[in-house]
Amino acid sequence: AVFSASALAQSEMADGQVQKIDAPQSKVTLKHGPIKKLDMDAMTMVWCVKDVVMLEGLKPGDKVKFDAERVNGQLMIVKMEKAR
């Protein structure tokens, strides 16, 4: 089967809910479900975001979909969008 990169990326994205936003530090606290590719259970934690622009328009309570990766040993959100 052939999957488009974007369809695959969508399925890889984890679900989360914004708890707190710290734009000056480029950080967001998310309550999230399990993240298979990082072998991580569901939890609430503080994440660094690759680009502070991702935090614009978000507020605590918003549901998001996000993709995270290890960047230089640090967990970082590389993509995030408001869930519909």
C-alpha positions as a LaTeX table, in Angstrom:
\begin{tabular}{lrrr}
\hline
Residue & $x$ (\AA) & $y$ (\AA) & $z$ (\AA) \\
\hline
Ala1 & 0.00 & 0.00 & 0.00 \\
Val2 & 1.16 & 3.51 & $-0.74$ \\
Phe3 & 0.56 & 6.20 & 1.85 \\
Ser4 & 1.03 & 9.86 & 1.24 \\
Ala5 & 3.42 & 11.50 & 3.69 \\
Ser6 & 0.71 & 13.83 & 4.96 \\
Ala7 & $-1.78$ & 11.02 & 5.65 \\
Leu8 & 0.91 & 9.14 & 7.53 \\
Ala9 & 1.90 & 12.28 & 9.43 \\
Gln10 & $-1.72$ & 12.84 & 10.49 \\
Ser11 & $-2.00$ & 9.34 & 11.96 \\
Glu12 & 1.31 & 9.78 & 13.78 \\
Met13 & 0.11 & 12.91 & 15.54 \\
Ala14 & $-0.78$ & 12.61 & 19.20 \\
Asp15 & $-3.81$ & 14.11 & 20.87 \\
Gly16 & $-3.34$ & 16.64 & 23.62 \\
Gln17 & $-5.08$ & 19.31 & 25.63 \\
Val18 & $-3.41$ & 22.61 & 26.46 \\
Gln19 & $-3.00$ & 23.15 & 30.20 \\
Lys20 & $-0.67$ & 26.16 & 30.21 \\
Ile21 & 1.17 & 28.30 & 27.67 \\
Asp22 & 4.52 & 29.97 & 28.28 \\
Ala23 & 5.17 & 31.79 & 24.99 \\
Pro24 & 8.23 & 33.76 & 26.22 \\
Gln25 & 9.96 & 30.43 & 26.95 \\
Ser26 & 8.49 & 28.69 & 23.84 \\
Lys27 & 6.90 & 26.10 & 26.11 \\
Val28 & 3.47 & 24.57 & 26.45 \\
Thr29 & 2.09 & 22.21 & 29.09 \\
Leu30 & 0.00 & 19.48 & 27.50 \\
Lys31 & $-2.08$ & 16.68 & 28.91 \\
His32 & $-1.60$ & 14.07 & 26.20 \\
Gly33 & $-2.40$ & 10.53 & 25.23 \\
Pro34 & 0.20 & 7.83 & 24.61 \\
Ile35 & 2.87 & 8.70 & 22.03 \\
Lys36 & 3.83 & 5.43 & 20.38 \\
Lys37 & 6.88 & 6.59 & 18.49 \\
Leu38 & 8.44 & 8.03 & 21.66 \\
Asp39 & 7.35 & 5.01 & 23.71 \\
Met40 & 5.60 & 7.37 & 26.11 \\
Asp41 & 2.50 & 6.81 & 28.20 \\
Ala42 & $-0.30$ & 9.31 & 28.62 \\
Met43 & 0.71 & 12.12 & 30.99 \\
Thr44 & 0.80 & 15.85 & 31.55 \\
Met45 & 4.16 & 17.48 & 30.83 \\
Val46 & 5.89 & 20.63 & 29.68 \\
Trp47 & 7.08 & 20.62 & 26.08 \\
Cys48 & 9.38 & 22.94 & 24.17 \\
Val49 & 8.00 & 24.00 & 20.80 \\
Lys50 & 10.20 & 24.31 & 17.74 \\
Asp51 & 8.52 & 27.56 & 16.74 \\
Val52 & 6.67 & 29.88 & 19.12 \\
Val53 & 4.23 & 30.67 & 16.28 \\
Met54 & 2.62 & 27.27 & 17.00 \\
Leu55 & 1.34 & 28.69 & 20.30 \\
Glu56 & $-0.50$ & 31.62 & 18.72 \\
Gly57 & $-4.26$ & 31.44 & 19.09 \\
Leu58 & $-4.11$ & 28.62 & 21.64 \\
Lys59 & $-5.47$ & 28.86 & 25.16 \\
Pro60 & $-5.76$ & 26.48 & 28.12 \\
Gly61 & $-8.46$ & 23.89 & 27.48 \\
Asp62 & $-7.90$ & 23.80 & 23.71 \\
Lys63 & $-7.55$ & 20.35 & 22.19 \\
Val64 & $-4.60$ & 19.93 & 19.85 \\
Lys65 & $-2.92$ & 17.36 & 17.66 \\
Phe66 & 0.84 & 17.41 & 17.78 \\
Asp67 & 3.95 & 15.67 & 16.59 \\
Ala68 & 6.99 & 15.49 & 18.84 \\
Glu69 & 10.55 & 14.34 & 18.27 \\
Arg70 & 13.78 & 14.09 & 20.19 \\
Val71 & 15.98 & 16.98 & 19.10 \\
Asn72 & 19.50 & 16.84 & 20.54 \\
Gly73 & 18.22 & 14.64 & 23.35 \\
Gln74 & 15.40 & 17.03 & 24.21 \\
Leu75 & 11.73 & 16.34 & 23.56 \\
Met76 & 10.31 & 18.99 & 21.28 \\
Ile77 & 7.00 & 19.60 & 19.53 \\
Val78 & 7.79 & 20.00 & 15.85 \\
Lys79 & 4.20 & 20.38 & 14.64 \\
Met80 & 0.99 & 21.33 & 16.39 \\
Glu81 & $-2.48$ & 22.31 & 15.28 \\
Lys82 & $-5.83$ & 22.89 & 16.92 \\
Ala83 & $-7.97$ & 19.76 & 16.76 \\
Arg84 & $-11.25$ & 20.21 & 14.92 \\
\hline
\end{tabular}
